[in-house]
Amino acid sequence: MEQVQCSNCGGYKVSTWPIQIEQNAAERTPPQNLFLGLVGYVGIISVLIIMPIGIFTGIMGDGTIFLIGLVGFAFSIMVAFLVRLSIPNAIMVTKSYNHVCKICGYEWNWAVGTPRPEVRVNPHLIRQGGEHLKEQERQSRKAQGLE
């Protein structure tokens, strides 16, 4: 990023920090994953219904319904796991930047994709701000016992 100039006084002593937002999960999830996820979760629910029927009713003495339920359950867990793996993690997107001029104290926000604000150079504000910064530095050194 290029050096930012204060649009109020024209000075270059500007603190800048990004304003970031998390990208919406719907924007990160491919459509085929939604279908697979639906299949997986419907499978889990149906298996949770089939397995108890197979266990408690004993319709087939050899446990075939239970085995079908167990295989279906394993398949459903695998599909749900694969869907979860294919969804990328959250991405932080920079929406705008906040700026604060250390010389004149002016604060502004610049959104990405918009033109930068027009700069008006004001030598009087720069001189006053420079004197103020020097005074702050002097007081800081005095408080630390360096002066």
Backbone bond lengths (Angstrom), bond angles and torsions (degrees), N, CA, C in turn:
res aa  C-N    CA-C-N  psi(-1)  N-CA   C-N-CA  omega(-1)  CA-C   N-CA-C  phi
1 M - - - 1.450 - - 1.525 108.52 -
2 E 1.296 115.25 140.34 1.463 120.81 -178.60 1.531 111.11 -73.15
3 Q 1.321 114.92 163.71 1.463 119.80 178.83 1.530 109.32 -68.31
4 V 1.325 115.15 134.83 1.463 120.59 -176.08 1.521 109.51 -94.87
5 Q 1.319 114.67 137.81 1.459 121.25 178.28 1.524 108.29 -111.11
6 C 1.325 116.01 135.59 1.461 121.16 179.66 1.524 109.72 -62.45
7 S 1.333 114.90 131.19 1.474 118.25 -178.88 1.526 111.77 -80.91
8 N 1.342 117.93 -8.61 1.463 121.48 -179.86 1.528 112.11 -93.03
9 C 1.352 115.85 -48.22 1.466 118.13 -175.96 1.531 112.87 -112.72
10 G 1.329 117.73 -17.95 1.459 120.58 -179.89 1.516 113.02 91.00
11 G 1.333 118.51 2.49 1.460 121.69 -179.79 1.520 112.16 -75.23
12 Y 1.351 114.45 161.92 1.457 120.39 -178.50 1.530 113.00 -106.98
13 K 1.314 119.02 3.60 1.470 121.17 179.03 1.523 107.98 -90.07
14 V 1.338 114.88 84.16 1.464 121.41 -173.79 1.526 109.29 -125.26
15 S 1.334 116.18 130.70 1.465 121.27 172.59 1.520 107.70 -90.27
16 T 1.327 115.44 135.39 1.456 121.01 -177.17 1.518 109.72 -132.15
17 W 1.344 116.69 137.12 1.457 120.09 172.49 1.523 108.62 -144.03
18 P 1.352 115.39 145.11 1.470 119.35 -176.88 1.528 112.19 -80.06
19 I 1.317 115.86 149.10 1.459 123.19 170.62 1.523 104.82 -104.90
20 Q 1.338 116.45 113.19 1.454 120.37 -174.93 1.525 110.95 -113.75
21 I 1.335 114.94 149.07 1.455 120.96 175.36 1.524 108.29 -127.26
22 E 1.326 116.02 156.22 1.454 120.32 177.86 1.517 108.81 -84.55
23 Q 1.325 115.57 132.43 1.450 119.87 179.64 1.520 109.22 -65.01
24 N 1.317 117.52 139.54 1.455 123.49 -178.40 1.526 110.53 -59.49
25 A 1.346 117.70 136.96 1.459 122.07 -179.34 1.526 111.53 -61.23
26 A 1.322 118.11 -32.79 1.469 121.04 -179.93 1.532 110.58 -63.99
27 E 1.326 117.21 -31.11 1.460 120.98 178.82 1.529 111.44 -74.64
28 R 1.338 116.32 -20.62 1.465 120.45 -177.24 1.521 112.63 -96.89
29 T 1.327 118.82 -12.72 1.460 121.75 -173.76 1.524 110.16 -97.49
30 P 1.355 117.45 117.36 1.459 119.48 176.60 1.533 110.22 -64.20
31 P 1.344 118.99 146.26 1.467 121.87 -176.33 1.526 113.80 -59.08
32 Q 1.356 117.89 -34.72 1.461 119.33 -179.11 1.532 111.15 -64.74
33 N 1.333 117.21 -27.31 1.466 119.70 178.22 1.520 111.52 -68.06
34 L 1.319 116.83 -33.09 1.459 119.57 178.41 1.519 110.18 -63.84
35 F 1.353 116.79 -41.00 1.462 120.46 178.53 1.523 110.42 -66.24
36 L 1.339 117.30 -47.03 1.462 120.29 179.36 1.526 111.35 -61.31
37 G 1.307 116.29 -39.78 1.454 119.62 178.71 1.515 111.30 -63.92
38 L 1.312 116.28 -41.20 1.459 120.07 178.12 1.522 110.34 -62.94
39 V 1.345 117.30 -44.56 1.467 121.44 177.91 1.527 109.85 -60.07
40 G 1.327 116.17 -45.47 1.467 119.78 -178.73 1.515 112.75 -62.26
41 Y 1.312 117.53 -45.75 1.458 119.84 -176.42 1.528 112.07 -74.22
42 V 1.344 117.97 -34.11 1.470 120.18 173.76 1.523 108.96 -65.77
43 G 1.330 116.54 -38.43 1.469 120.50 177.37 1.509 112.00 -61.89
44 I 1.325 117.02 -42.54 1.463 120.14 179.67 1.525 110.56 -63.13
45 I 1.313 116.10 -44.10 1.468 119.56 -178.95 1.529 110.41 -64.90
46 S 1.345 117.12 -44.27 1.461 119.19 -179.78 1.527 111.44 -65.62
47 V 1.312 117.77 -37.88 1.460 121.30 178.82 1.522 110.52 -65.53
48 L 1.326 116.55 -38.70 1.457 119.13 179.00 1.530 111.35 -65.56
49 I 1.324 116.58 -20.07 1.464 120.05 175.07 1.529 110.20 -87.37
50 I 1.344 118.33 -41.38 1.471 122.15 -176.74 1.530 111.72 -68.91
51 M 1.335 118.42 -42.23 1.476 120.19 -175.59 1.525 112.96 -60.10
52 P 1.317 119.79 -47.65 1.476 117.37 178.80 1.531 112.68 -63.44
53 I 1.338 116.26 -34.42 1.469 118.44 177.29 1.517 109.56 -61.44
54 G 1.326 116.08 -44.79 1.462 120.19 179.65 1.518 112.94 -65.21
55 I 1.315 116.38 -35.22 1.462 119.95 -178.32 1.529 110.93 -73.45
56 F 1.309 116.90 -48.43 1.461 120.47 -168.94 1.528 114.21 -89.56
57 T 1.296 118.51 -27.43 1.459 117.78 -177.94 1.513 112.40 -87.31
58 G 1.311 116.62 -32.67 1.466 119.50 179.33 1.516 112.28 62.65
59 I 1.346 116.85 37.07 1.461 120.98 -179.12 1.528 109.58 -56.83
60 M 1.297 115.20 -46.22 1.466 119.27 177.18 1.515 106.54 -110.68
61 G 1.281 116.25 121.22 1.453 121.50 -173.48 1.518 114.00 -63.51
62 D 1.319 117.66 -23.16 1.472 119.30 -176.47 1.528 112.94 -87.96
63 G 1.337 119.44 1.33 1.467 122.33 175.55 1.511 113.80 81.41
64 T 1.329 118.08 26.63 1.462 121.38 -178.04 1.532 111.48 -64.28
65 I 1.324 117.30 -43.75 1.467 119.57 -179.63 1.526 110.17 -63.98
66 F 1.335 116.34 -39.45 1.462 119.78 177.74 1.523 110.40 -62.05
67 L 1.329 116.38 -42.94 1.462 121.19 179.91 1.527 110.59 -64.64
68 I 1.341 117.34 -41.81 1.465 120.50 177.10 1.529 109.68 -60.92
69 G 1.313 116.77 -43.93 1.460 120.90 178.63 1.514 112.11 -62.29
70 L 1.333 116.47 -41.39 1.470 121.10 -179.47 1.530 110.93 -65.40
71 V 1.330 116.99 -43.21 1.472 120.73 178.48 1.529 109.64 -65.14
72 G 1.325 116.36 -43.04 1.462 120.17 178.29 1.523 111.67 -62.23
73 F 1.308 116.55 -39.51 1.464 121.27 178.53 1.530 110.34 -63.45
74 A 1.319 117.08 -45.93 1.470 121.37 178.92 1.529 110.41 -61.73
75 F 1.345 116.93 -42.57 1.463 121.03 178.65 1.531 110.28 -62.83
76 S 1.305 116.44 -43.44 1.466 120.45 -178.90 1.520 111.46 -63.60
77 I 1.319 117.30 -42.26 1.473 121.22 177.89 1.523 109.57 -62.77
78 M 1.335 117.25 -41.91 1.460 120.57 179.84 1.534 110.82 -63.21
79 V 1.326 117.88 -44.30 1.468 121.04 179.26 1.522 110.25 -62.11
80 A 1.339 117.20 -45.11 1.469 120.51 179.94 1.529 110.44 -62.08
81 F 1.330 117.17 -40.19 1.465 121.43 179.36 1.530 110.91 -65.26
82 L 1.341 117.03 -43.67 1.465 120.35 179.59 1.522 111.66 -64.96
83 V 1.324 116.61 -38.10 1.461 119.87 177.83 1.524 109.62 -63.17
84 R 1.311 116.74 -43.99 1.470 121.13 -179.29 1.529 110.95 -64.06
85 L 1.330 116.78 -38.24 1.467 120.09 179.09 1.522 112.46 -65.77
86 S 1.329 116.62 -33.89 1.465 119.33 -174.64 1.524 113.44 -83.45
87 I 1.346 118.74 -8.01 1.462 120.62 177.21 1.534 107.54 -86.71
88 P 1.324 117.48 118.46 1.470 119.21 -178.37 1.530 111.78 -67.85
89 N 1.306 115.08 156.03 1.461 120.85 177.72 1.524 110.72 -66.03
90 A 1.302 114.97 165.34 1.468 120.34 -179.51 1.524 110.50 -60.66
91 I 1.309 114.80 143.81 1.457 121.72 179.09 1.524 107.71 -116.30
92 M 1.311 116.58 130.16 1.458 120.99 177.18 1.534 108.35 -87.51
93 V 1.312 116.49 126.23 1.456 122.64 -178.27 1.525 108.25 -113.78
94 T 1.339 116.45 130.39 1.457 120.43 178.25 1.518 109.22 -77.45
95 K 1.326 114.99 118.89 1.463 121.72 -178.16 1.523 110.80 -91.20
96 S 1.326 115.82 -41.81 1.468 120.30 -178.14 1.525 109.03 -159.43
97 Y 1.324 115.35 176.44 1.466 121.97 178.00 1.528 109.07 -127.02
98 N 1.316 115.74 135.08 1.464 120.88 172.45 1.520 108.10 -94.64
99 H 1.314 116.53 139.40 1.463 122.01 179.80 1.520 108.95 -128.59
100 V 1.336 115.55 142.68 1.468 121.45 173.68 1.522 107.07 -135.70
101 C 1.325 115.81 125.15 1.459 120.94 178.76 1.533 108.46 -80.03
102 K 1.327 116.68 127.20 1.464 121.23 179.13 1.527 111.39 -76.76
103 I 1.313 116.98 -16.07 1.458 120.32 -177.59 1.524 111.32 -86.37
104 C 1.341 116.71 -54.47 1.465 118.85 -175.21 1.533 113.16 -105.94
105 G 1.340 117.43 -9.05 1.456 120.28 178.53 1.520 114.44 82.95
106 Y 1.318 118.24 5.36 1.460 121.81 -178.72 1.531 109.71 -69.27
107 E 1.338 116.80 136.18 1.462 122.27 178.60 1.522 109.36 -118.10
108 W 1.338 116.68 139.84 1.451 120.77 176.29 1.513 109.58 -154.19
109 N 1.336 114.53 164.34 1.448 122.30 -178.85 1.520 107.84 -122.44
110 W 1.335 116.32 134.94 1.456 121.00 178.03 1.526 108.59 -120.39
111 A 1.321 117.13 120.77 1.466 122.48 179.21 1.525 109.58 -87.02
112 V 1.322 115.95 138.34 1.456 121.72 178.97 1.531 109.00 -60.84
113 G 1.315 115.93 133.09 1.460 121.15 178.69 1.517 114.34 94.20
114 T 1.313 117.58 -4.59 1.465 120.61 177.43 1.527 108.42 -105.45
115 P 1.323 118.16 156.23 1.469 118.96 178.55 1.532 111.13 -66.80
116 R 1.307 115.06 148.15 1.475 119.81 178.43 1.529 108.91 -69.29
117 P 1.339 117.06 150.95 1.468 118.94 179.81 1.530 111.39 -65.78
118 E 1.317 115.37 151.21 1.462 121.14 179.62 1.533 108.98 -68.91
119 V 1.327 116.32 136.92 1.471 121.86 -178.06 1.521 109.81 -95.11
120 R 1.337 115.10 129.12 1.473 121.19 174.93 1.535 106.80 -115.42
121 V 1.314 116.32 108.45 1.462 120.47 -179.34 1.524 108.78 -74.62
122 N 1.344 114.95 127.45 1.456 121.62 -178.63 1.537 107.72 -128.73
123 P 1.339 117.93 92.49 1.464 121.32 -175.95 1.536 113.23 -57.53
124 H 1.330 116.81 -32.97 1.468 120.33 179.86 1.537 110.01 -62.63
125 L 1.338 118.60 -45.49 1.468 121.98 178.41 1.524 111.25 -65.67
126 I 1.336 116.46 -38.10 1.470 119.62 179.85 1.527 109.96 -64.92
127 R 1.330 117.33 -42.80 1.463 121.63 179.21 1.533 110.29 -63.23
128 Q 1.349 116.50 -47.14 1.463 120.39 179.48 1.529 111.02 -62.02
129 G 1.316 115.77 -44.12 1.465 120.02 179.90 1.510 112.20 -64.88
130 G 1.338 116.88 -39.42 1.465 120.47 177.72 1.518 111.55 -62.56
131 E 1.326 117.06 -42.22 1.467 120.75 177.26 1.528 110.39 -64.24
132 H 1.321 116.65 -39.97 1.463 120.91 179.17 1.538 110.70 -64.28
133 L 1.346 117.10 -42.51 1.469 120.65 178.29 1.528 111.56 -63.65
134 K 1.347 116.88 -40.09 1.467 120.19 177.77 1.522 110.65 -63.53
135 E 1.319 117.05 -40.87 1.466 121.31 178.81 1.526 110.91 -64.59
136 Q 1.315 116.51 -40.83 1.466 119.95 177.49 1.526 110.66 -63.34
137 E 1.319 116.86 -42.29 1.467 121.23 178.73 1.523 110.44 -62.75
138 R 1.332 116.99 -42.00 1.457 122.09 178.90 1.533 110.46 -61.86
139 Q 1.326 117.12 -44.35 1.465 121.39 179.35 1.525 111.15 -66.34
140 S 1.313 116.66 -37.26 1.459 120.85 179.12 1.527 110.92 -64.54
141 R 1.328 116.41 -43.92 1.482 120.38 178.01 1.525 111.13 -65.33
142 K 1.316 116.54 -39.22 1.455 121.22 178.93 1.521 110.47 -63.44
143 A 1.318 117.63 -41.20 1.463 121.74 179.37 1.523 111.67 -67.06
144 Q 1.312 117.13 -30.93 1.466 121.02 179.02 1.524 111.89 -84.97
145 G 1.308 117.57 -6.12 1.453 121.50 179.66 1.511 113.63 78.88
146 L 1.313 118.25 20.32 1.468 121.51 179.41 1.518 111.86 -87.30
147 E 1.305 117.90 -12.40 1.466 119.91 -176.64 1.503 111.07 -118.12
